[in-house]
Amino acid sequence: SPAQARERFTAAVAPLFAADAATEAEPAAHVLGHLLGLNFADSPHVQGLLGGGGHLRTLAYHAAAEVLRRLAQGRARPLLLQVEDLHWADSASLHFLRHLAALPAGLPTGVPTWVLALARPTLDEVDPLWRGIEQQRVLLQALLPAQRDTLASALLAPLPVVPPELRTLLVERAAGNPFYMEELVQMLLDRGALEVQAQDAAPVPPSTPNTADEHTPSATRWRFVPERLDAERLPPTLTGVLQARLDLLPAPERRALQHAAVLGLVFGGEPLQVVSTEAGPHLQHLVQRGLLLAQPGDALDTDERFAFAHQLLHQVAYESLLKRDRREAHARAAHWYAELQTTRAAAHRSTAADHFERAELPLLAAQHSLLAAEELATRFAHEAVAEQAGRALRLAAADDHAARWRMLLVRQRALRHAGQNEAQWQDLDALDLLAQRTGEPLHHATVAVRRTVALAESGEARRAADLAPQALALAREAGDELMELSAYNAWAGALRASGEHAQATQVATEALQRARATGLKAMESELLIGLAAVATESGD
């Protein structure tokens, strides 16, 4: 359950702070856990930070750095952090890694830290800022002729004698692509051109031929059957080889692989059981064939997990499934993720939205994208919020004003925090138009307050200070205490930005008294932060 997961996470972090005061472990665990999606919103260590801009993320980054430092304590060698498939990382993870890599040598762990990230060239499109913190980039090229020959010898090691024509086929057809060479060998095994002689051993996985601890040379031997080679009919491309391997699978295994592909490159056994009740028993066979890889367990998720051996294999398997069957499978997966109650609400809602969209159910996709965006907003994952809210707006019904209002609200705030001023002003204009259509006083007050904040932050503090009393009047007309305090806070911020510190202090102090009287802790925290900033700037 979510509560149990939060308890387990806190218990796992606490020993790292055992040498310090006990009061340090819980705040660090709760702040870091909330940023990771475990929803510690009810924790007293988190509540006061939820409305405070990026303060929660800053503290969570510090907590994560402290965890790394404590894990590294006592080590006599540098700490290595290896990140696989960085090009698929979400924007929040990329932001943290940039933050970590940009720190001075030896920080934050107390020892030299090396971040080794493996990625495709598309990383530069996903995150153009990554190049700025790289110390070195190693580009993998096609294997050289000598390297191809060495790999061919390793892959064909179970053969007592390697026929020259087989070696030539393997070396020349793959054009230096090691994965292509591995898959060619596997296809020849599937076709029977290579026969496994030992009946007590499974075929050697392509990435580890002749591995002593699993398949010793004496246990596994192959025999070349030249009449089954038919080199002229071998697929000329890697995609063709992968498709041929799928075609040669027994039908139940092929269907299992196709349905697994609906769930993504990495998938769990439980959702696969929902998509196809017949797939489960065939997963281990697919692992033995080197098409799937068993994944390490997750401390917060006990479900068995698998991954496709290669992204291209996943793509081929997915596209080989009929479109009608794909839509039905996506719909089953979508409903399962939508009903899932775990600690990772935002991730599951986003996944549900993905599947609903692929199932051609746009309104449900919009609904779950909005839920994901609103949950992500509590973790200050601004880029992810804007992405999810943007999808929701694209898919939502044009006349669903209530839903579109929520979508624009959450996106405009995310764009503001991300510094995308032009885009946030476009959303403010869209919100204004919706407010005119609905005629709701609270909607008009919301737009006025947000325009005040946007003006103050974009260098037009005087205009913001002039607009703020109007925003406050609209909030009072709406009869909403939180919006009224937000208007006060926006007014105090505008006055501070225009250098009118005495008036800013007066407005913020009045609002602080009301926030305390009404028990609005998040607003109290924001006002205190603002008052501290005014005091610092005025030299008090």
N, C-alpha and C positions, 0 to 999 in steps of 0.2 A: 504494500500500500504506500501512498505518498508519505504518510507519517513515518512508516518504518524506514523508508529510504532516507528521509531526513535524519532520523536517529542514527542510522548506519553511517551516513556521511560524516556527521558530527563526531561519532566515535572513532572514525578512521583518522580524522584530522587532529583530534585532541592529543594523542601521544606525541605528536611532533612539537607540541608546546608544553610538554610535561615539565621542562626545566624552568618555565616561567610561571608567573602567577596564573592560577586556574582561570581567572577572568579573561585572559587573552584568547584562549582557545575557542570559546563559544562565539564571540563576535566574529573572529576570522572565519570560522566554519560557516556561519550563517550568511555573512556577506558574500563569500566566495560561492557557497552553494546556491544562493539566489541568482547570481550572475550565470551560473551553469544551468539554471532552469529547474531547480528543486523547490522553488516557491516558498521561501521563508518570509513572505510578506507579513505574517502575523508576529514575527520575532521583534522584540523591542530594539534589537540591534539594527534592524532593517527599516522599520516603520518610518522613522524620521528622515530616511534618505530617499524615499520613493518619489518625492516631488522635488528633489534638490539637484536637478540637472544631471551632471555627470559625476557627482560626488560618490555615488554608490559604485560606479564602475572604477573610479580611481582607487577607492579603498579595496575593492575586490582584486584589482591588479596587484596592489601591494600585498594582499593576503596570499595570492598565488605565488608571488615572488618569494615571500617568506616561507611558504611550503617547500619550494625548490631549494631555498637556502638551507633549510633544516634537513631536507633529504640528503643534501650534499655534504653536510658537516662531517668532518673526520675523514673525508676522502683524500687520498694522496695523488689523485689524478683529476684532470678536467672533467666536467660534466657534459655529456653528449645528449642532446635532445634531437631525436630523429622523427621527422614528420613525413608521412607518406602521402602522395597525391595531393600536394598543397593546392593545386589548381581547382580542386573541388571543395576547398575549405570555405566556410561561411565568412561573411565580412567581419563579424565580431572576433572570430578566431584569428583571422589575418591581422586585425588591429592589435590584438594582444601580442602576437608573435613579433610584429614590427616594434611594439613597445619594448619587448624583452630584448630583441636583438640590438636595439639602438642604445641600450644602457652601456656605460663604460665597462671595460674588461674587468671581470671579477665580480660584477654586480649583476643581478641581485643575490646570487647564490653564495658569494664569499669565495668562490673558486672560479677560474676561467671556465666559461660556458660556451659550448659550440652548438649552434643550431644547424643541423644538416637537414635540408628540405629537398625532397624529391618531387619534381613537378614536370609538366609538359610545357612547351613554349607558350601555350595559351594563358599561362599565369600572368604574363605582361598585359594581357587584355583584361583579365579578371581584377588584377591589383597593380596598376601602373606604379604605385609607390614602393613596391617591394624592391625594385632595383636600387632604390636609394639607400637601403641598409645592407645590401649584399657586400660581402668581402671578396667573394670569389664565386664565379659561375663555371661549372664544368658541363660542356655540351657533349652528349653522347652521340657518336657518329656510327655509321654502319661498320660492321666488323671488317677489319682488314683481311686480305686473303689468308695469311698465316693463322689469324684468329679463327676464321671460318673453318679451316682445316682442323684446328685443335678442337673446336666445339663438335664438329662432325665425328671425330674420333671418340669423344666422350659419349655422345648420344648413341653411337653404334657400338659401344663397348661390349654389349652382350653377344654380339656376333663373333664367332671364333675367327672368321676371316671376313673382312669388309670388301665386297665386290667393288671394283673401280667405278662401274657405272652408277652404283648406288651413292657412293661418295660424291661423284661429280654432280649427280642430280641434286643432292642435298646442298652442296656448296654453291652451285650456280643458280638454282631456282630461287633461293631465298634472298639473294642479293645483299647479304650481310645482315639480315634481320634475324636475330637469334630466336625470337618467338616463332617466326615463320618456320625456321629449321626444326624447332621442337614439335610444332604442330604437324609438319610433314611426316616426321617419324611416327607420331601418334596415329595419323591417318593410315599410314602403311600397316601399322599394327591392327587397326580397325578393319582394314580390307583383307588382311591375311597375307599380304606380301612379306610381312615379317611375322613369323610364328613363334610363340612362346613355348619353349620345350619343357621347362619345369612345370609340372602340374600343381605343385604345392606353393607356387609363388605368383602373385599378381604381376601384371606388366609394370616395368619400372616407370615411375613418373618421369615425364620428360625433363624436368628441371634437375633431377637427381639420379641420372643413370648410374648403375653399378655402385650404389651407395652401400657400404659394408654393413651399417647397422640395421638396414631394412631388407635389402636384397643383395646378398653376397654373390660374387661371380659364380660360385659353385651352385648356388640355388636357382639362378635365372640365366637361361641361355636362349638365344633366338636362332631361328633358321630362316635364311632368305629363300623366298619362293618366287623366282624371276618371272614365271608365267602369269603371276598375279600383279605384277608391277604396272604394266601398261602405262608407261611414262607419258605417252602422247595424250592420254585422256586425263592426266592429273590436272586439277584446277590451276590456272596460271597466276592466281592472286591469293593473298592470305585470306581474304574474305571468302573466296571460293573454297579454300581448304577447310575453313571452319564450317561452312555450310555443308560440305561433304561429310565431315565428321558427325554433324547433327543428323544428316540423312541416314548414316550407317548405324545410329543408335537403335536399340529396341524401342518400339513405339511408346511403352510406358515411361522409359527414361527420357525420351525426347520430349514428351508432353510435360514431364516434371520440370525439365530444364526451361521450357518455354514459359510455363506458369511462374517459375521462380524469377524469370527475367522481368515479368510484370512488376515485381516488387522492387527492382533496382539492382545495382551492382552488388550491394551487400544486403542480405535479407535474413529474417528470422524464421525458425520453424513454425512458430504459432501462426503468423499471418499467412504463410504458405499453405497451412492446413485449411485455412478459410478459403483461400483462392482455389485450391484443389485438394480434396480429401484423399486423393490417391497418390500424391506426390511424395509424401514423407518417406516411405520405405525405399525409395530409389536414390535418395541423396547420397548415401555412403558409396553406392556404386559409381555415381558421378564423381565423387571425390577420388575414388580409386582410378578412374580414367583420366584424372588430371583436369577435368572440366570445372570442378568446383574446389574451393579450398575451405577447410574448417577454420573458423575464426576463434580467437581467444575469448574467454568469457568476460562478462561485464559484471562488476560488483553490484550494480544497481539493477541488473536485468539478467535473470537466470535463463532466458530463452536461448536455445542452441542457435548459433549464427553461422552463416556460410557466405562466401564471396565467389563471384565468377573469377576464373583464373586470369581473365584479361577483359578490358573494357570492350574490345571489338567482338569478343565471343558473346558478351552480354547483348550487344547490339544486334548481332546476327540471330541469336536465339529469339529476341523480342520481335524482330521484324518477320520472322518465319511463322509467327502466330497470326491466324486470320484476324482481320480487324474487328469483326463481330465478337470473336472470342476474347480479344483484348479488352474491348469495352466492358464486357460482362465481368471479366476478371478484375479490372480496375474498380468497377462498382462494388464488388464484394470486398475488396481490400479497403476501399474508401469507407464503407459503413463500419467495418471492423475498427479502423483507426479512429473514426469519429466517436465511437462509443467507449474507447479505451480510457480508463481512469488510472493514470500513473503520474509519476513526478514530472514527466517530460511533456507537459500539456502542449506547449507551443510547437515542439517538434512534431508531435502526433497530429495536431490540427493542421499544420502545414503539409504534412504527408497526406492527410485525408483530402485536403484541397487539391493537391497534385493529382490524386487518383480520381476525384470527382471531375476534375477538368478533362482528364484523359478519357473518362467514361462518358463525356459529353453531357454532363449535368452541371451547367454553369452556375445556376443559382446556389446550389449546395456548395460548389467550389468557392463562390464569393463569400458565403456565410462563414466557412471555416478559415478562409484567408483572413477575414476580419478578426475572428477570434484569436488566430495566431498573432496578428499584428498587435492587438491590444495586450496580449500576454507578453510579447517581446518588448513592448514599450516599458514594462516594469523593470526590465533588465537593461534598458538604455542601448539596445542593439539597433541603433538608428537606421543603418542601411537596410537591415533585414526588415524592419518595420515598414519603411518606405516601399520596399519590394512587395511585401505581402499586401499592404493596403492598396498599392497600385494595381495588383492583380484583382483584388476585390472590386475596385471601381470599374475595371475593364469588364468584369463578368456580371456585375449586379444589374438589376432591372433599372432602367432610366427613371421610372416613376416611384422607386422605393426611396423616398426622401429621408426616412429615418435611418436606414442603413447607410445611405451615401453620406449623411451628415457625420455618422460615427467614423466612417472610412476617411473622410477628409480631415476630421479632427485629429485622428491619430497620425495621419501622414504629415499634416502641416507641422505638428510638433516635432516629429522626427526630422523633417527637412530643416527646421529651424536649428535643432541641436547639431545637425550635420553641417551647418554652415551653407546650405544651398538656398541662398536668399531669393533668387529669382523664382525658383520653383515654389518656395513657400508663399510668396506673394500671389502667385497664380492660384494656389489653394485657398488663400484668404479671400480672393475675389470670388472663387467658387462657393465658399462658405457664405459669403455675403449674399450671393444670388439665391442660395437655398434658404437663408434666413428670410429674405423678402417673400419667397414663395410660401413658407410655412407661417410667417407672421408671428412666430413664437418670441416673446420678449427675451427669454433666456438665450435664444439663438442670436438675437441682435447684440445682447450684452457680451456674449462669448466672442463674437467677431470684433467688437470694439476693444475688449481687453487684449485680445491677441494682436490686433493692429498696434496698440500702444506699445506692447513689448517688442514687436518687430521693428517699429520706428526707432525706439531707444537703442536697440542693438545694432541698427544699421547707420548710426551716426546722426540721427535726426531727433535728438533728445528733446529739443524745445517743442517740436510738433507733437511728440509723444506726451509731454507734460500738459500740453493744451488739450489733447484728446482724452486724457485720463479722467477728468471730472465727468465727461459725458459717459464714459464707460461705467463709472461708479453709479451714475444716475440710472442707467439702463439696468444694472445689476440689482439696484434697490427696487426698481419697478418690477423686475422678474421675481423678487422675493426669495432669492437664493443666497443663503449665507456664505457658502463657499465661493460663489462667483463674486460676491461683494468684497470678500477678503482678497480674492485674486485681483480685483480692480485696485484695491488699496496697494497691494504689493507692486503691481505694474506702475502705479502712480509714483510710489516711493523710488522705484528703480529709474524711472524717467527723470525725476528730480535729482537723484544722485548723479546720473549720467550728464546732466546739464550743470553740475557743480553746485546745486542748491542744497547743501548738506543739512542745514538746520531744518528746512522744510521737509526734506526726505526723512529725517529722524522723527519729526513730529508725526508725519503720516504713518510711518512704519510702526511707531510705538503705539499709536491708537489701534492699529490693526492687530498688533501682537496681543494687546489686552483682550480684544474680542476673540481672537483665536484660542487663547487660553481658557476663556470663559465657556467657549463652545466645544472645547476638547478636540479641535482639529489639529492634530499633532504634526502632520506633514506641512501644513501651512505655517504653523508656529516655527518649524525648523527653517523654512525658506525665509521667513521674516527675520529670524535671528541671524542668519547668514548675511542678509542684506544689511542689517544694522551693524554687524561687525565690519563689513566692507566700508560702510560710511565712516565708522570710527577710525579705521585705518587711514582712509584717504584724507580725513580732516585732521589727522595727527592726535586724536584723543586716545 
